[in-house]
Amino acid sequence: MELSTHLQGILDTLPTKPGCYIMKNNAGTIIYVGKAINLKNRVRSYFRSDNTHDNKTRRLVREIDHIDWILVGSELEALILEMNLIKRHRPKFNIKLKDDKRYPYIKVHWNDPFPMVTVTRMMSEDGGRYFGPYTSAWAVYQTLDVLRRIFPYLTCDREITGLDKRACLYYDIKLCTAPCIGAIEQAGYRQMIADLMDFLAGHSEPIIQRMEAEMAQAADELHFEKAASLRDRLKAVQSIVERQKIIFPSDYLDSDVLAMARSDGEACVQIFFVRNGKLIGREYFVLEGTEETSDNEVMTQFIQQFYSEAATIPDQVLLPQQIEEAKIVSQWLRSKHGGKKVKMFVPREKQSKELVQMAAENATETLQALRSQWQADSHKQELALAEIQSAFGLINVPNRIECYDVSHLQGVATVGSMVVFQQGVPAKRMYRKFNIDSLSPGAPDDFASMEEMLTRRFNRWNAASEISLHAPGSKPEESFSFLPDLIIVDGGKGQLGRAVKVLEKFDLSEKVAVVGLAKREEEIFFPHKSEPLLLPRHSQGLYLVQRIRDEAHRFGITAHRARRTKQGLASRLDSIPGIGPARRKSLITHFGSIENIKKASIDELVLAPGISRAVAESIKAHLD
């Protein structure tokens, strides 16, 4: 293929050392991250004119406009850097876990004197003990409901002294051991939480043995109430343990069993967690971007992404087939397992092979169920679009809907937001914000802001059309290069009138439909009509319109707050003698916030580029 001078220059200067390469499109967006032992050979291979590339790689190459690279010292460092870059940027062409949200964990606040148990989506090195990740927050809370009946842990945030006069209601209903009133000592409470952690980790036998011994001792000492409480907790533990399927002898290594099912570009990996010889749980994870990719590569990417987030690493991982880079992945897992070797292998024994097969069957059934759910969701979207088409009198189905909203605080830091929905789902890569600076500060004018935003949007469309017409090889910005089938403006007749004015100015009145959505009664206003439309209260069409409007409002508020914060920081710095745009930018980049600048000493301030000691002293004098 014929390359631009810019790309050819990059390929000619690539180093022959190990590292990661970062491919970007013409908008500067990262679209693919990879690693290589020899960057020059690996990256140049994408641009060879042969028939060995699959369609996905060809699409990737067509979008590449720029390539960055980062050198590392070893193959292991390249693997770790690649994982971190994929997690941070979620590139379009990389295989990645489907949900962009973080998965939930159970956290035990072990560093606290009386540890609480909570749910979090972020692991940090704070002395807490974490279990997970889990795919369902609902399932996590259900698990905690059961655990709390067995191990009645604290849920209040009061300071525990043991001297409170009375406990809360949870103590009365046996959902708390009430260390606040001294009903349990710190050592006993921490032992109970340690049991809870062992139980979550699948090691229940020592818990049962000790509870039996404690129950017998309490009975011998005539502490019948304590013995009865232990008896009830013991029964609850045993009932759960009995439901856990015994897979291997109890001295078998802790294992994760992985298997995968694939269909139409989606992949579902099922994990069985075997601890102390028992199957204690299972989770499934869906990956996207797997089309035209080998099972081997998909499984490799899953292992890297899942175990980079996993709270615990098992002693061994059972696989449906060998993976590439098994040696370097094992080395990485060992580093996460405290230096202890992690065995990755394809089982040959009958019992282990059957377990992998069972995981594969579960993965297939899960993927089929998920696809049925996705198809049902797709049907809802089709129904919603059909309802909107009919109710609004549109000639075509509104496959591309754009919604516009204006956010400000008494005219300050005004931001216009544009969100795009395609086939009824948000296309977040096409969202755009517009900073509105033409209006007088402190004089809010939503109508004028709406007109300016839409004018700028369709000016960009004109520019994109010119690029396509006169420079066929160039790539206009996707957000503005297509006309919407329907525009929704958040507001009543005033905002709608300005939108109509803009469409008429660009001669688009006959091509683009537009409506205004009033907040109070969800009334929908049409151009040149006095009476609004009310969609049926429980219709899919109304749900979709509301969701689009809410998304525009959320996106706009977020952008407005960010701009207001930035303006506040900038204005405080601008008032300091000797601080101009260049030094202000240097300070913001170096310290990140006004609070960090205020906290910095004069010696720390002069470390920022362009900041002399005299200027640093001036900053301290004005901000202190």
C-alpha positions in Angstrom: 0.0 0.0 0.0 1.1 3.6 -0.7 2.1 5.3 2.6 2.2 9.0 3.4 5.6 10.6 3.8 4.8 11.0 7.5 4.1 7.3 8.1 7.0 6.2 5.9 9.3 8.4 8.0 8.1 6.7 11.2 8.6 3.2 9.8 12.1 4.1 8.6 13.1 5.3 12.1 11.6 2.6 14.2 14.1 1.0 16.7 14.9 -2.7 16.7 14.4 -2.9 20.5 11.5 -4.4 22.6 8.6 -2.1 23.5 5.0 -1.1 22.8 3.6 0.6 19.7 0.6 2.9 19.8 -1.4 3.5 16.6 -3.6 6.6 16.3 -6.1 7.8 13.7 -6.2 11.3 12.2 -8.2 12.6 15.2 -5.3 11.6 17.5 -7.4 8.8 19.1 -5.5 5.6 20.1 -7.0 2.8 18.0 -4.6 -0.1 18.7 -1.8 -1.0 21.2 0.6 -3.8 20.7 4.0 -5.1 21.9 7.0 -6.5 20.2 10.5 -7.9 20.9 11.6 -6.0 17.7 9.5 -2.9 17.2 10.8 -2.2 13.6 10.0 -5.7 12.3 6.6 -6.0 14.0 5.2 -2.6 13.0 6.5 -2.7 9.4 4.7 -6.1 9.0 1.3 -4.3 9.2 2.1 -2.4 6.0 3.3 -5.2 3.8 1.2 -5.6 0.7 0.2 -9.3 0.9 -2.9 -11.4 1.4 -2.1 -12.7 4.8 -3.8 -9.9 6.7 -7.4 -10.5 7.8 -10.1 -8.0 7.3 -9.8 -6.6 10.8 -6.1 -5.8 10.3 -6.8 -4.2 6.9 -9.4 -1.9 8.5 -6.9 -1.0 11.2 -4.2 -0.2 8.7 -6.5 2.0 6.7 -7.2 4.2 9.8 -3.6 4.5 11.0 -2.4 8.1 10.8 0.4 8.2 13.3 2.4 5.7 15.4 4.1 6.3 18.7 6.3 3.8 20.6 7.7 3.3 24.1 10.9 1.3 24.6 11.2 -1.1 27.5 13.9 -3.3 28.9 12.4 -6.8 28.5 9.5 -8.8 27.1 7.9 -8.9 30.5 7.9 -5.1 30.8 6.4 -4.9 27.3 3.5 -7.2 28.4 2.8 -5.2 31.5 2.9 -1.8 29.6 0.6 -3.2 26.9 -1.9 -4.3 29.5 -1.9 -0.9 31.2 -2.3 1.0 27.9 -5.2 -1.2 26.8 -6.9 -0.8 30.2 -6.4 3.0 30.1 -7.3 3.8 26.5 -9.6 0.8 25.5 -8.5 1.1 21.8 -11.1 0.3 19.1 -9.1 -2.6 17.5 -7.8 -4.4 20.7 -9.5 -7.3 22.4 -10.9 -6.1 25.7 -13.4 -7.0 28.4 -16.8 -5.9 27.2 -17.9 -3.7 30.1 -16.1 -0.4 30.3 -17.0 -0.1 34.0 -14.9 -1.6 36.7 -16.1 -4.9 38.2 -17.1 -5.0 41.8 -15.0 -6.5 44.6 -15.7 -7.4 48.2 -13.4 -5.4 50.4 -12.5 -6.2 54.0 -11.0 -3.1 55.7 -8.4 -5.2 57.6 -6.3 -2.2 58.6 -9.0 -0.9 60.8 -9.2 -2.1 64.5 -12.7 -3.4 63.9 -12.8 -4.2 60.1 -16.0 -3.5 58.1 -16.9 -5.3 54.9 -17.9 -3.3 51.9 -18.3 -3.4 48.1 -15.9 -1.4 45.9 -15.0 -1.1 42.3 -11.4 0.0 42.9 -8.5 -2.0 44.4 -5.8 0.0 46.1 -2.8 -0.8 48.3 -4.4 0.4 51.6 -4.0 -2.7 53.7 -7.5 -4.0 52.8 -8.2 -7.5 51.7 -10.0 -7.9 48.4 -12.1 -10.7 46.8 -13.2 -10.7 43.2 -13.7 -9.4 40.7 -17.4 -10.4 40.2 -19.5 -9.7 37.2 -22.7 -8.8 39.0 -23.0 -6.2 41.8 -26.3 -7.7 42.7 -24.7 -11.2 43.2 -22.1 -9.6 45.5 -24.7 -8.0 47.7 -26.6 -11.2 47.8 -23.5 -13.0 48.9 -22.9 -10.4 51.7 -26.4 -10.8 52.9 -25.7 -14.5 53.5 -22.3 -13.9 55.0 -23.6 -11.3 57.4 -26.0 -13.9 58.9 -23.0 -16.2 59.5 -20.4 -13.6 60.4 -22.4 -10.5 61.8 -19.9 -7.8 60.9 -20.2 -4.1 61.5 -22.0 -1.8 59.1 -22.1 1.4 61.1 -19.4 4.1 61.1 -19.5 4.9 64.9 -16.2 4.9 66.8 -15.8 1.6 68.6 -14.9 2.0 72.3 -16.9 -0.8 73.8 -18.4 1.7 76.2 -21.6 2.7 74.4 -24.7 2.3 76.6 -26.8 0.4 74.0 -26.4 -1.2 70.7 -28.3 -0.6 67.5 -31.2 -2.6 66.1 -28.8 -4.9 64.2 -27.6 -6.4 67.4 -31.1 -7.3 68.4 -31.8 -9.0 65.1 -28.4 -10.9 65.3 -26.9 -9.0 62.3 -24.1 -7.4 64.4 -21.9 -8.7 67.3 -22.0 -5.2 68.9 -18.4 -4.5 69.8 -19.7 -0.9 70.5 -21.1 -2.1 73.8 -18.3 -4.6 74.5 -20.5 -7.6 73.6 -17.4 -9.0 71.7 -13.8 -8.1 72.2 -11.5 -6.9 69.5 -9.6 -10.2 69.2 -12.9 -12.1 68.9 -14.3 -9.7 66.3 -11.1 -9.9 64.2 -11.1 -13.7 64.4 -14.7 -13.7 63.0 -13.6 -11.4 60.1 -10.6 -13.7 59.5 -13.1 -16.6 59.3 -15.2 -14.6 56.8 -12.1 -14.0 54.6 -11.1 -17.7 54.8 -14.7 -18.6 53.8 -14.6 -16.3 50.8 -11.3 -17.8 49.8 -12.8 -21.3 49.9 -11.0 -22.6 53.0 -13.9 -23.6 55.2 -12.7 -26.7 57.0 -10.6 -25.0 59.7 -13.5 -22.6 60.4 -15.9 -25.5 61.0 -13.4 -27.3 63.2 -12.8 -24.3 65.4 -16.5 -23.4 65.6 -17.3 -26.9 66.7 -14.6 -26.7 69.4 -15.8 -23.2 70.6 -19.4 -24.5 70.7 -18.4 -27.5 72.9 -16.3 -25.3 75.2 -19.2 -22.8 75.6 -21.6 -25.6 76.5 -19.1 -27.1 79.0 -18.8 -23.6 80.6 -22.6 -23.3 80.7 -22.6 -20.4 78.3 -25.7 -21.7 76.5 -26.6 -18.5 74.7 -23.1 -18.3 73.1 -23.2 -22.1 72.3 -26.6 -21.7 70.6 -25.3 -18.7 68.5 -22.3 -20.8 67.4 -24.6 -23.7 66.6 -26.7 -21.6 64.3 -23.7 -20.1 62.6 -22.2 -23.6 62.2 -25.3 -24.9 60.6 -25.4 -22.0 58.1 -21.7 -22.6 57.2 -22.3 -26.3 56.8 -25.4 -25.8 54.6 -23.3 -23.7 52.2 -20.3 -26.0 52.2 -22.5 -29.0 51.4 -23.7 -27.3 48.3 -20.2 -26.8 47.1 -19.3 -29.6 44.7 -16.2 -31.7 45.7 -14.0 -31.8 42.6 -10.7 -33.0 43.8 -9.1 -34.3 47.0 -8.8 -31.6 49.7 -5.0 -31.4 49.3 -5.4 -30.4 45.6 -3.9 -27.1 44.6 -6.2 -24.0 44.4 -7.1 -23.8 40.7 -8.9 -21.6 38.2 -10.5 -23.6 35.4 -10.9 -21.6 32.1 -12.9 -22.3 29.0 -14.4 -20.3 26.2 -17.3 -20.1 23.7 -17.5 -17.8 20.6 -20.2 -16.6 18.3 -20.4 -13.8 15.8 -17.5 -11.8 17.0 -18.3 -12.2 20.7 -16.3 -14.4 23.1 -17.4 -15.6 26.5 -14.9 -17.0 29.0 -16.2 -19.1 31.9 -14.0 -19.4 35.1 -14.6 -22.1 37.7 -12.9 -21.3 41.1 -11.7 -24.5 42.8 -10.4 -24.0 46.3 -9.4 -26.7 48.7 -10.7 -29.3 46.2 -14.2 -27.8 46.1 -15.9 -25.7 43.3 -16.8 -22.6 45.3 -18.0 -20.4 42.5 -17.9 -19.4 38.9 -18.0 -16.2 36.9 -18.2 -15.4 33.2 -16.7 -12.5 31.2 -17.5 -11.3 27.7 -14.8 -9.9 25.4 -15.3 -7.7 22.4 -13.1 -7.0 19.4 -12.5 -10.8 18.9 -13.7 -11.2 15.4 -11.1 -12.8 13.0 -8.8 -13.5 16.0 -7.6 -16.9 17.0 -8.9 -18.7 20.1 -5.3 -18.7 21.3 -4.9 -14.9 21.2 -8.3 -14.3 22.7 -7.6 -16.5 25.7 -4.1 -14.9 26.1 -5.6 -11.4 26.2 -8.3 -12.6 28.6 -5.8 -14.1 31.0 -3.7 -10.9 31.0 -6.7 -8.5 31.5 -8.5 -10.7 34.1 -5.5 -11.5 36.3 -4.3 -7.9 36.1 -7.6 -7.0 38.0 -8.0 -10.2 40.1 -7.7 -9.9 43.9 -6.0 -13.3 44.2 -3.9 -15.5 41.9 -4.3 -19.3 42.1 -1.6 -21.9 42.2 -2.6 -23.2 38.8 -4.7 -22.3 35.8 -6.3 -25.1 33.7 -6.7 -24.2 30.1 -8.7 -25.6 27.1 -5.6 -25.3 24.9 -2.0 -24.0 25.2 -1.5 -20.3 24.7 1.2 -18.4 23.0 3.6 -16.5 25.2 2.8 -19.0 28.0 6.3 -18.6 29.4 6.2 -14.8 29.7 2.6 -14.9 31.0 3.6 -17.5 33.6 6.5 -15.3 34.6 4.1 -12.3 35.0 1.6 -14.4 37.1 4.4 -15.5 39.3 5.4 -11.9 40.1 1.7 -11.2 41.1 1.6 -14.4 43.2 4.4 -13.3 45.5 7.1 -15.1 43.6 5.3 -18.4 43.9 5.1 -20.4 40.7 1.8 -20.5 38.9 1.3 -23.6 36.7 -0.6 -23.1 33.4 -1.5 -26.3 31.6 -4.0 -28.2 29.5 -5.2 -31.1 31.7 -4.8 -34.6 30.6 -6.3 -36.5 33.5 -9.9 -37.4 33.0 -11.4 -35.6 36.0 -9.6 -32.3 35.1 -10.5 -32.6 31.4 -14.1 -33.1 32.3 -14.1 -30.0 34.5 -12.7 -27.9 31.5 -15.4 -29.4 29.3 -18.1 -28.5 31.9 -16.7 -24.9 31.9 -16.9 -24.9 28.1 -20.5 -26.0 28.1 -21.4 -23.3 30.7 -19.6 -20.7 28.5 -21.7 -21.8 25.5 -25.0 -21.7 27.4 -24.1 -18.3 28.9 -23.2 -16.8 25.6 -26.4 -18.1 24.1 -28.4 -16.5 26.9 -26.6 -13.2 26.6 -27.2 -13.1 22.9 -30.9 -13.7 23.4 -30.9 -10.8 25.9 -29.0 -8.6 23.5 -31.4 -9.5 20.7 -34.3 -8.6 23.0 -32.7 -5.2 23.8 -32.1 -4.7 20.0 -35.8 -5.4 19.5 -36.7 -2.7 22.1 -34.5 -0.2 20.2 -36.1 -1.1 16.9 -39.5 -0.7 18.5 -38.6 2.7 20.0 -37.2 4.0 16.7 -40.4 2.8 14.9 -42.6 4.5 17.4 -40.6 7.8 17.1 -40.8 7.6 13.3 -44.6 7.1 13.4 -45.3 9.7 16.1 -43.1 12.4 14.6 -44.2 11.7 11.0 -40.7 11.0 9.7 -40.2 9.5 6.3 -37.3 7.3 7.4 -36.3 5.6 10.6 -34.2 8.0 12.7 -31.1 5.8 12.8 -28.9 8.8 13.8 -30.3 11.1 16.5 -28.4 14.1 17.8 -29.4 15.9 21.0 -28.2 19.3 22.1 -28.2 20.9 25.6 -26.7 24.1 27.1 -25.1 24.1 30.6 -23.9 27.1 32.6 -24.0 28.7 36.0 -25.5 32.2 35.7 -23.9 32.6 32.3 -20.5 31.5 33.5 -18.5 28.7 31.7 -21.3 28.1 29.2 -20.9 24.7 27.4 -23.0 23.2 24.7 -23.2 19.4 24.5 -23.9 17.2 21.5 -24.6 13.5 22.0 -25.2 11.0 19.2 -27.3 7.9 19.2 -27.1 5.4 16.4 -29.7 2.6 16.0 -30.9 3.6 19.5 -27.6 3.2 21.3 -25.1 5.9 22.3 -22.1 6.5 20.0 -19.9 8.1 22.7 -16.9 8.5 20.4 -19.0 11.0 18.4 -20.0 13.2 21.5 -18.7 16.7 21.3 -18.8 19.8 23.5 -18.8 23.5 22.4 -17.4 26.2 24.7 -19.6 29.2 24.2 -17.5 32.4 24.5 -19.3 34.9 22.3 -21.9 36.0 24.9 -21.4 38.6 27.6 -20.2 37.0 30.9 -22.9 36.7 33.5 -25.7 37.3 30.9 -27.1 33.8 30.2 -28.9 33.4 26.9 -29.8 29.7 26.2 -31.4 30.6 22.9 -28.3 32.3 21.5 -26.1 29.6 22.9 -28.2 26.9 21.1 -28.0 28.9 17.9 -24.2 29.3 18.1 -23.7 25.6 18.9 -25.8 24.4 16.0 -24.2 26.9 13.6 -20.8 25.6 14.5 -21.9 22.0 14.1 -23.2 22.6 10.6 -20.2 24.7 9.6 -18.2 21.6 10.5 -20.5 19.5 8.3 -19.9 21.9 5.4 -16.1 21.7 6.0 -16.3 17.9 6.1 -18.3 17.9 2.8 -15.6 20.1 1.2 -12.9 17.8 2.3 -14.7 14.7 0.9 -15.3 16.5 -2.4 -11.9 18.1 -3.0 -9.6 15.7 -1.1 -11.0 12.2 -1.5 -8.1 10.6 0.3 -8.5 12.7 3.5 -10.6 11.6 6.4 -13.1 14.3 7.7 -14.1 14.1 11.4 -16.8 11.4 11.8 -18.8 13.3 14.4 -19.7 16.1 11.9 -19.4 14.4 8.4 -22.9 12.9 8.6 -26.3 14.6 8.8 -28.6 13.4 11.6 -32.0 12.0 10.8 -33.4 13.8 13.8 -32.3 16.6 16.1 -33.7 16.9 19.7 -33.0 20.2 21.4 -33.4 20.2 25.2 -36.0 23.0 25.7 -39.3 24.3 24.5 -40.3 26.6 21.7 -37.5 29.2 22.1 -34.7 26.7 21.6 -36.6 25.0 18.8 -37.1 28.3 17.0 -33.3 28.9 17.0 -32.7 25.4 15.8 -35.1 25.9 12.9 -33.4 29.2 12.0 -30.0 27.4 11.8 -31.4 24.6 9.6 -33.0 27.1 7.3 -29.7 29.0 7.0 -27.9 25.8 5.9 -30.8 24.8 3.6 -31.4 21.6 5.6 -35.0 22.1 6.7 -36.2 19.4 4.3 -33.4 17.0 5.1 -33.2 17.1 8.9 -36.1 16.8 11.3 -36.0 18.7 14.5 -38.1 18.7 17.7 -37.9 20.5 21.1 -38.3 18.5 24.3 -39.7 20.5 27.3 -38.5 19.2 30.7 -41.7 19.7 32.8 -44.2 17.5 31.1 -42.0 15.8 28.5 -43.8 17.8 25.9 -42.5 17.5 22.3 -42.7 20.6 20.2 -42.6 20.6 16.4 -41.7 23.5 14.1 -44.6 25.8 13.1 -47.1 23.9 15.3 -48.6 25.3 18.5 -49.7 22.1 20.1 -47.1 19.8 21.6 -47.1 16.0 21.5 -47.2 13.7 24.5 -45.8 10.2 23.8 -47.5 7.4 25.7 -46.1 7.2 29.2 -44.8 3.7 29.0 -43.8 3.6 25.4 -40.4 2.5 24.3 -40.3 5.7 22.1 -40.6 7.9 25.2 -38.0 6.0 27.1 -35.5 6.4 24.3 -36.2 10.2 24.0 -35.8 10.6 27.7 -32.6 8.6 27.8 -31.1 10.7 24.9 -32.1 13.9 26.6 -30.7 12.8 30.0 -27.4 11.7 28.3 -27.0 15.2 26.7 -27.7 16.8 30.1 -25.2 14.5 31.9 -22.5 15.1 29.3 -23.0 18.8 29.3 -23.0 19.2 33.1 -19.7 17.2 33.2 -18.1 19.4 30.6 -19.4 22.6 32.3 -18.0 21.6 35.7 -14.6 20.8 34.2 -14.5 24.2 32.4 -15.7 26.1 35.5 -13.0 24.4 37.6 -10.4 25.2 35.0 -11.5 28.9 34.7 -11.5 29.2 38.5 -7.9 28.0 38.6 -6.8 30.2 35.7 -8.5 33.3 37.1 -6.7 33.0 40.5 -3.4 32.5 38.8 -4.0 35.4 36.4 -4.3 37.8 39.3 -0.7 37.2 40.3 1.9 39.6 39.0 4.4 37.9 36.7 2.0 35.1 35.7 1.0 35.1 32.1 -0.6 32.3 29.9 2.7 30.4 29.5 3.6 30.3 33.2 0.0 29.6 34.1 0.0 26.6 31.8 3.3 25.4 33.2 2.0 25.6 36.8 -1.2 23.8 35.9 0.6 21.1 34.0 3.3 20.6 36.7 1.0 20.7 39.8 -2.5 19.8 38.5 -4.5 21.9 40.9 -4.6 25.2 42.8 -4.5 23.3 46.1 -1.2 21.6 45.1 0.2 24.9 44.0 -0.8 26.5 47.3 0.8 23.6 49.3 4.1 23.8 47.3 7.2 25.4 48.9 9.2 28.0 47.0 11.8 25.4 46.3 9.2 23.1 44.8 7.6 26.0 42.8 10.8 26.8 41.0 11.0 23.2 39.7 8.1 24.1 37.3 9.4 25.2 33.9 9.7 29.0 33.5 9.2 29.7 37.2 12.0 31.8 38.7 12.5 32.3 42.5 11.1 35.8 42.3 8.0 34.5 40.6 7.7 31.7 43.1 7.9 34.1 46.0 5.1 36.2 44.3 2.9 33.1 44.0 3.4 32.2 47.7 2.6 35.8 48.7 -0.7 35.9 46.7 -2.0 32.4 47.4 -1.1 32.1 51.1 
